[in-house]
Amino acid sequence: MSAARSAAAAPDEAGGQAGRELDAELRRYLAHLEVERRLAPRTLANYTEALQRLQASARAAGVDLPQALPHQIRGFVVQLRARGLAPRSIALALAAWRGLYRWWARQGRLKVNPVEGLRPPKAGKPLPKALSVEQAVALAAHEGADGDPVLTARDHAIAELLYGCGLRIGELTGLDLRASAEARGWIDRDDATAHVLGKGSKRRSVPVGGPALAALDAWLALRPTLADAAEAALFVSRRGTRLSPNQLRLRLRSQAAQAGLPTRVHPHMLRHSYASHLLQSSGDLRAVQELLGHASISTTQVYTQLDFQHLAKAYDAAHPRAKRKS
């Protein structure tokens, strides 16, 4: 059974069969997405669920979908909001519906796409999650407990660089052992500077602190036990090849658990922590923007909200008049 057919037979919200089963016309559209557009299985499943909702709403309202009018589609969106769907889920549903009507329009079945022009409700932008200073330092300083001194040294250097330099995961895994014309990034040990290739193929340089340099030296002393002389990557796996982002994520998660952190840590969380803690200490938003490699200051400004949260928590914990609500 194809992914489109199996997804079309998935249970709907009420626990029945796809409203009960998607109409043949909608199944043909899903097959088109699967075969011709080559949508990923997860995306196809999301589109199937969105079409199930559309079909259920149309049937309940007695609306023939190809003849639906814009005000009727707007009513279906209102129903989604009333059911408590998040703005992102509604946006995905509208994308699926819009694609269906565009497909019908190309076939000459309708003159007006009733979904065109409809916009989902605005989603509040979630604040990035950051560790406290104490948590971040504990993780960066943690030297592991899995019994393998080589991997322990490598993971320690990685955590120090992620938190100490605010690198993205791709920037860190892209680091080479030394500078070259082909290198995406490298660390100048003498200059205590990391040179990386960031988003948009933009290069930037960031300072590397003493603890990170010391951890890096410890790793470089043991690296030859895993990698041969021809391997360019700074950080390698057990097999001696460049460490992949997914391998790094798994190791960092394990390292955070060993360090006793109460939260699930991912590499970008250390980048958020780096930015937030820098801003708390310096208050220099422009400098943080440069260090992170953000093209726009508005991207960096989210960390001012994190900084305010930190101040608010300190106020609530310490000020005698902080308990403003009973």
C-alpha positions in Angstrom: 0.0 0.0 0.0 1.4 3.4 -0.9 2.0 6.1 1.7 -0.8 8.2 0.3 -3.3 5.3 0.5 -2.3 4.2 3.9 -2.3 7.8 5.2 -5.8 8.4 3.7 -7.1 5.5 5.7 -5.7 6.8 9.0 -8.1 7.4 11.8 -9.6 10.9 12.2 -10.1 12.9 15.3 -13.2 11.1 16.3 -11.5 7.7 16.0 -13.3 6.6 12.8 -11.9 6.1 9.3 -10.7 9.3 7.6 -14.0 11.1 7.7 -14.9 8.1 7.1 -12.6 7.6 4.1 -11.3 10.4 1.9 -13.2 10.9 -1.4 -11.5 9.4 -4.5 -10.8 13.0 -5.7 -8.8 13.8 -2.6 -7.0 10.4 -2.8 -5.9 11.3 -6.3 -4.5 14.6 -5.1 -2.5 12.8 -2.4 -1.2 10.3 -5.0 -0.1 13.3 -7.1 1.8 14.7 -4.1 3.4 11.4 -3.4 4.4 10.4 -6.9 4.9 13.6 -8.8 5.7 16.1 -6.1 7.6 13.4 -4.0 6.5 14.8 -0.7 8.1 13.2 2.4 5.9 10.6 4.2 5.6 12.9 7.3 4.5 15.9 5.1 2.1 13.6 3.2 0.6 12.4 6.5 0.1 16.0 7.7 -1.6 17.0 4.4 -3.8 13.9 4.6 -5.0 15.0 8.1 -5.6 18.5 6.8 -7.7 17.2 3.9 -9.7 14.9 6.3 -10.6 18.0 8.3 -11.6 19.9 5.1 -13.8 17.0 3.9 -15.4 16.6 7.3 -16.3 20.3 7.6 -17.6 20.4 4.0 -19.8 17.3 4.5 -21.2 18.8 7.8 -22.0 22.0 6.0 -23.4 20.3 2.9 -20.7 22.0 0.7 -19.4 20.5 -2.5 -15.7 21.1 -2.2 -14.9 22.1 -5.8 -17.7 24.7 -5.6 -16.8 26.1 -2.1 -16.8 29.8 -1.7 -14.2 31.9 0.2 -16.6 32.7 3.1 -17.2 29.0 3.5 -13.5 28.2 3.7 -13.1 31.0 6.2 -15.8 29.3 8.3 -13.9 26.0 8.2 -10.8 27.9 9.5 -12.9 29.3 12.4 -13.9 25.8 13.2 -10.3 24.8 13.4 -9.6 27.6 15.8 -12.6 26.7 17.9 -11.2 23.1 18.2 -8.1 24.6 19.7 -5.7 24.0 16.8 -2.5 25.9 17.1 -1.7 28.7 14.6 1.0 26.5 13.0 -1.3 23.6 12.5 -3.9 25.9 10.9 -1.2 27.3 8.6 -0.3 23.8 7.5 -4.0 23.0 6.9 -4.4 26.1 4.8 -1.3 25.2 2.8 -2.8 21.7 2.1 -6.2 23.2 1.1 -4.6 25.9 -1.1 -2.6 23.2 -2.9 -5.7 21.1 -3.6 -7.6 24.1 -5.1 -4.6 25.1 -7.2 -4.5 21.5 -8.5 -8.1 21.7 -9.4 -7.6 25.1 -11.1 -4.9 23.7 -13.3 -7.4 21.1 -14.4 -9.8 23.9 -15.3 -12.3 22.8 -12.7 -12.7 26.2 -11.0 -12.1 29.9 -11.7 -11.4 31.2 -8.2 -9.3 29.6 -5.5 -11.4 30.1 -2.3 -8.3 29.6 -0.2 -6.1 32.3 -1.9 -5.7 35.3 0.3 -6.7 33.5 3.5 -4.0 33.8 6.2 -3.7 31.8 9.4 -3.7 33.5 12.8 -0.4 34.8 13.8 1.6 32.5 16.0 3.4 33.9 19.0 7.2 33.4 18.4 8.4 31.1 21.1 11.4 32.3 23.1 14.5 30.1 22.6 15.3 27.9 25.6 18.5 28.7 27.4 20.3 27.1 30.3 21.1 29.1 33.4 24.8 30.2 33.8 25.3 27.5 36.4 23.9 24.7 34.2 25.8 25.8 31.1 29.1 26.0 33.0 28.4 22.6 34.6 27.8 21.0 31.2 30.8 22.6 29.6 33.1 21.6 32.5 31.7 18.1 32.7 34.3 15.6 31.5 32.1 12.5 31.0 31.7 9.2 32.7 31.4 6.6 29.9 34.9 5.1 30.5 36.3 6.1 27.1 39.0 8.9 27.6 39.2 9.7 23.9 35.5 10.3 23.4 35.3 12.0 26.8 38.0 14.5 25.7 36.3 15.0 22.3 32.9 15.6 23.9 34.3 18.0 26.5 35.9 20.1 23.8 32.7 20.1 21.8 30.6 21.4 24.8 33.2 24.0 25.6 33.2 25.3 22.0 29.4 25.3 21.7 28.9 27.3 24.8 32.1 29.3 24.7 31.8 30.4 21.1 28.1 30.2 20.3 28.6 28.0 17.2 25.8 26.5 15.3 26.0 22.7 15.0 26.9 22.8 11.3 29.6 25.3 12.0 31.2 23.1 14.6 31.0 19.8 12.7 32.4 21.7 9.7 35.6 22.7 11.5 38.8 21.3 10.0 42.0 20.5 11.7 43.8 23.3 10.0 43.2 26.2 7.6 43.1 25.5 3.9 41.4 26.8 0.7 38.8 24.0 1.0 38.2 24.3 4.8 34.7 25.5 5.9 36.1 26.5 9.3 39.1 26.1 11.6 40.5 27.2 14.9 43.6 29.4 15.0 45.1 28.2 18.3 47.7 30.9 18.4 45.2 33.7 17.8 42.5 32.0 20.0 40.0 32.5 17.3 37.4 30.2 15.6 36.8 31.0 11.9 33.6 29.5 10.7 31.3 29.5 7.6 27.8 30.4 8.8 24.4 30.8 7.2 24.4 32.3 3.7 28.0 31.2 3.3 29.1 34.2 5.4 32.4 33.8 7.3 32.9 35.2 10.7 35.5 34.9 13.4 34.8 34.5 17.1 37.1 34.5 20.1 37.8 31.2 21.9 38.2 31.3 25.7 40.9 29.6 27.8 38.8 26.6 29.0 37.8 25.8 25.4 41.4 26.0 24.2 42.5 23.7 27.1 39.8 21.2 26.2 40.7 21.4 22.6 44.4 20.7 23.3 43.4 17.7 25.4 41.3 16.4 22.5 44.0 17.0 19.9 46.5 15.0 21.9 44.2 12.0 21.7 42.6 12.5 18.2 45.3 10.5 16.3 44.0 7.3 18.1 40.8 7.7 16.1 41.7 9.5 12.9 44.4 8.9 10.3 46.7 11.7 9.0 44.6 12.3 5.9 41.3 13.1 7.8 40.7 16.8 7.7 37.9 17.0 10.2 38.6 18.4 13.6 36.0 16.3 15.3 35.7 12.7 14.3 33.6 9.7 15.2 34.7 6.3 16.5 35.3 5.3 12.9 37.7 8.2 12.3 35.4 10.1 9.9 33.8 13.5 10.4 31.3 13.6 13.3 27.8 14.0 12.0 25.3 16.5 13.5 23.1 13.7 14.6 26.0 11.9 16.4 26.8 15.1 18.1 23.3 15.7 19.3 23.1 12.2 20.8 26.4 12.6 22.6 25.5 16.0 24.0 22.2 14.7 25.3 24.0 11.9 27.1 26.6 14.3 28.4 23.9 16.6 29.8 22.2 13.7 31.5 25.5 12.6 33.1 26.1 16.2 34.3 22.7 16.1 36.1 20.9 18.7 34.0 17.2 18.6 34.5 16.4 19.4 30.9 16.9 17.9 27.5 19.8 19.7 26.0 20.5 20.2 22.3 23.4 22.1 20.6 21.4 25.2 19.7 20.4 25.5 23.4 24.1 26.2 24.1 24.1 28.8 21.4 21.1 30.5 23.0 22.8 30.2 26.4 25.9 31.8 25.0 24.0 34.8 23.6 21.7 35.3 26.6 24.6 35.2 29.1 26.7 37.6 27.0 23.8 40.0 26.8 23.2 39.7 30.6 26.8 40.6 31.3 27.5 43.2 28.6 24.2 44.7 27.4 25.8 45.1 24.0 23.3 43.9 21.5 25.3 44.8 18.5 28.3 42.9 19.7 26.2 39.8 20.3 24.7 40.2 16.8 28.2 40.1 15.3 29.4 37.2 17.4 26.3 35.1 16.5 26.5 36.1 12.8 23.0 37.4 12.6 22.3 39.4 9.4 19.6 41.5 11.2 19.6 43.0 14.7 15.9 42.0 15.0 17.0 38.3 15.1 19.3 39.1 18.0 16.7 41.1 19.9 14.9 38.0 21.1 17.7 37.6 23.6 16.6 40.9 25.3 13.4 39.1 26.2 15.4 36.3 27.7 17.5 38.8 29.6 14.3 40.4 31.0 13.0 37.0 32.1 16.3 36.5 34.0 15.9 39.9 35.7 12.2 39.3 36.5 13.1 36.0 38.1 15.8 37.6 40.2 13.4 40.3 41.3 10.7 37.8 42.2 13.1 35.7 44.2 14.9 38.5 46.1 12.8 41.7 46.4 10.7 42.1 49.5 7.9 43.7 47.5 8.1 41.2 44.6 5.0 39.2 45.5 2.5 41.5 43.8 -0.2 38.8 43.5 -1.8 36.8 46.3 
